[in-house]
Amino acid sequence: MNPLAIDSIGMITPLAEDAGGSVGCIYTGARRFDELGFSLTGAKAPLPDDLVGLERLVRLGAYALFEAIYEELAAEKIGLVVCAPTEVDEPSLTGQSAALLAGLAAASELSFVPRASRVFASGRNAIFEAFPFARVALLQPDLAAVCLLGVDSLVTKPRLQRFLERGTARRSGGRVPGEAAAAVVLTRRREPQALALLRSFGTANEPAVGQQGSPSLAKGLLAAIDQAVAHAQLAQPVFSGLVHGMAGTAEEAEELAWAKTGRAFALSTELQCVFPHVSTGDAGAAMAVLSMATSAFLIDKGVWPAAGLSCLAAYAQRGAVIMTPVPRA
């Protein structure tokens, strides 16, 4: 794929209401958990407890959009592509995709081009549909940019009940419920002030998922990384950092350990690994875009002088996003 520029980002997490504060907490592993009910603690953003469902998603998303889409960009034609929870997990979204888009536009005081805007309400899987849609939308010559937004909340009582029913609550090596929103503005214009270049997005399936008694040896994740390396045309990649955009189970940690033995990391002797879930808990559909935004921020600030890799997962699907620094004048 032709590289895309990450023009800007926005973010809200349980520890900060902007990208700088959020990535600072994620990078240092800061955390703050609150009592959520059902004898569970989790990572909750600074929003009222009675703000739930669609309204909470709109409020979270508006924070990220307000930061990401600056005044000059708001005056141009841009699309909005949203990664959102499933309608099963968040019933308030049932048949409400248009309402979510309208709510986000109104709350952030922005307008988006309808033909380049869409909600993918498929939870963690959403990124695997949303990114290709955004990339194709950017082929439209009159479109300046597409904003990719991930938003989800697992901390209010309707979602917590489902969290418990699915048996994923933190017992021993399990998930911690959380919430976040992150926005990444993609553009064809690779200008010097961009944060990073998005070079490739590799995808694959993990064959061990659904096979009882079959351990995950990261075959799917390794295949996604190898595909991303090939598409980025990096014959001998050197990664400065890796963002693990999963949600922190012991199985996922083991999978990452296997992945790091792959040939793609042969020259990455000073690889830093960053784990957003430590600060945000499991932010569901927001995790992928949150990870991409974190990588772009660290590259832009020079913390990662070489390529950054974001590793994504949703049930059996695996993804790998490679970013590199923007050439400076």
QUIZI-V49780 format. One record per residue. N is the residue number from 1. RES is the residue in one letter. D_FIRST is the distance of its C-alpha to the first C-alpha in Angstrom with 2 decimals. Layout:
BEGIN
n/res/d_first
N/RES/D_FIRST
N/RES/D_FIRST
END
This chain:
BEGIN
n/res/d_first
1/M/0.00
2/N/3.79
3/P/6.22
4/L/8.65
5/A/12.30
6/I/14.70
7/D/17.66
8/S/20.31
9/I/21.40
10/G/24.57
11/M/26.38
12/I/29.68
13/T/30.86
14/P/34.36
15/L/35.03
16/A/33.75
17/E/32.85
18/D/30.14
19/A/27.10
20/G/29.10
21/G/31.88
22/S/29.77
23/V/27.51
24/G/30.70
25/C/32.29
26/I/29.33
27/Y/29.08
28/T/32.85
29/G/33.21
30/A/35.62
31/R/36.71
32/R/39.27
33/F/40.19
34/D/42.54
35/E/44.78
36/L/43.16
37/G/45.79
38/F/46.19
39/S/46.92
40/L/43.30
41/T/41.91
42/G/38.43
43/A/36.28
44/K/37.00
45/A/35.75
46/P/38.56
47/L/39.00
48/P/42.21
49/D/42.84
50/D/43.83
51/L/40.45
52/V/38.84
53/G/36.50
54/L/34.57
55/E/36.33
56/R/35.26
57/L/31.58
58/V/31.89
59/R/33.65
60/L/31.17
61/G/28.16
62/A/30.01
63/Y/30.48
64/A/26.76
65/L/26.04
66/F/28.98
67/E/27.69
68/A/24.02
69/I/24.68
70/Y/26.90
71/E/29.22
72/E/27.28
73/L/24.18
74/A/26.54
75/A/27.80
76/E/24.50
77/K/22.88
78/I/20.74
79/G/19.82
80/L/20.77
81/V/19.16
82/V/21.54
83/C/21.54
84/A/25.25
85/P/27.78
86/T/28.85
87/E/31.85
88/V/33.80
89/D/33.39
90/E/33.88
91/P/36.14
92/S/36.28
93/L/32.78
94/T/34.07
95/G/33.42
96/Q/32.73
97/S/29.04
98/A/30.14
99/A/32.70
100/L/30.24
101/L/28.02
102/A/31.24
103/G/32.66
104/L/29.70
105/A/29.77
106/A/33.54
107/A/33.76
108/S/31.23
109/E/32.71
110/L/29.40
111/S/28.30
112/F/25.00
113/V/23.78
114/P/24.72
115/R/22.18
116/A/19.33
117/S/21.29
118/R/21.86
119/V/23.34
120/F/22.13
121/A/25.40
122/S/24.49
123/G/25.07
124/R/22.92
125/N/20.97
126/A/19.98
127/I/16.81
128/F/15.33
129/E/16.01
130/A/15.80
131/F/12.30
132/P/10.79
133/F/13.65
134/A/12.98
135/R/9.39
136/V/10.99
137/A/14.02
138/L/12.48
139/L/12.11
140/Q/15.90
141/P/17.23
142/D/20.15
143/L/18.40
144/A/18.34
145/A/16.74
146/V/16.41
147/C/18.38
148/L/17.51
149/L/20.94
150/G/22.25
151/V/26.01
152/D/28.61
153/S/32.18
154/L/34.14
155/V/37.22
156/T/39.40
157/K/41.98
158/P/40.51
159/R/37.30
160/L/39.32
161/Q/41.38
162/R/38.38
163/F/37.10
164/L/40.47
165/E/40.67
166/R/37.45
167/G/38.99
168/T/36.24
169/A/38.50
170/R/39.09
171/R/41.80
172/S/40.78
173/G/37.18
174/G/36.13
175/R/34.15
176/V/35.46
177/P/35.00
178/G/33.28
179/E/31.37
180/A/28.83
181/A/26.49
182/A/23.40
183/A/21.24
184/V/17.95
185/V/17.30
186/L/13.72
187/T/13.52
188/R/11.74
189/R/14.67
190/R/14.23
191/E/17.98
192/P/20.07
193/Q/21.47
194/A/18.28
195/L/18.61
196/A/15.42
197/L/11.77
198/L/9.54
199/R/7.18
200/S/6.25
201/F/8.40
202/G/10.32
203/T/13.24
204/A/16.49
205/N/20.16
206/E/23.08
207/P/25.76
208/A/28.61
209/V/28.42
210/G/31.27
211/Q/32.90
212/Q/36.17
213/G/37.13
214/S/33.82
215/P/32.56
216/S/28.92
217/L/27.88
218/A/24.33
219/K/23.01
220/G/20.54
221/L/19.38
222/L/19.21
223/A/17.11
224/A/14.59
225/I/14.67
226/D/14.43
227/Q/11.33
228/A/9.68
229/V/11.26
230/A/10.12
231/H/6.33
232/A/7.35
233/Q/9.55
234/L/12.58
235/A/15.36
236/Q/17.98
237/P/16.76
238/V/19.40
239/F/19.26
240/S/21.78
241/G/21.65
242/L/20.79
243/V/21.31
244/H/22.71
245/G/21.96
246/M/24.50
247/A/28.11
248/G/30.32
249/T/32.10
250/A/33.57
251/E/31.50
252/E/28.21
253/A/29.55
254/E/30.42
255/E/27.01
256/L/25.43
257/A/28.10
258/W/27.19
259/A/23.46
260/K/24.35
261/T/26.04
262/G/22.82
263/R/21.89
264/A/18.82
265/F/21.54
266/A/23.80
267/L/23.55
268/S/23.32
269/T/27.08
270/E/27.27
271/L/24.93
272/Q/25.97
273/C/25.59
274/V/25.87
275/F/27.02
276/P/26.94
277/H/29.18
278/V/32.03
279/S/32.34
280/T/31.06
281/G/32.17
282/D/30.20
283/A/28.43
284/G/27.03
285/A/24.26
286/A/23.86
287/M/23.06
288/A/19.27
289/V/18.83
290/L/21.78
291/S/20.19
292/M/16.99
293/A/19.40
294/T/21.60
295/S/19.03
296/A/18.04
297/F/21.80
298/L/22.73
299/I/20.19
300/D/21.40
301/K/25.00
302/G/24.62
303/V/25.70
304/W/22.63
305/P/22.24
306/A/19.40
307/A/16.39
308/G/16.94
309/L/16.12
310/S/16.82
311/C/18.16
312/L/18.64
313/A/21.01
314/A/22.64
315/Y/25.33
316/A/23.72
317/Q/20.05
318/R/18.25
319/G/15.09
320/A/13.68
321/V/11.85
322/I/11.49
323/M/12.51
324/T/14.05
325/P/16.80
326/V/16.55
327/P/18.32
328/R/21.76
329/A/24.15
END
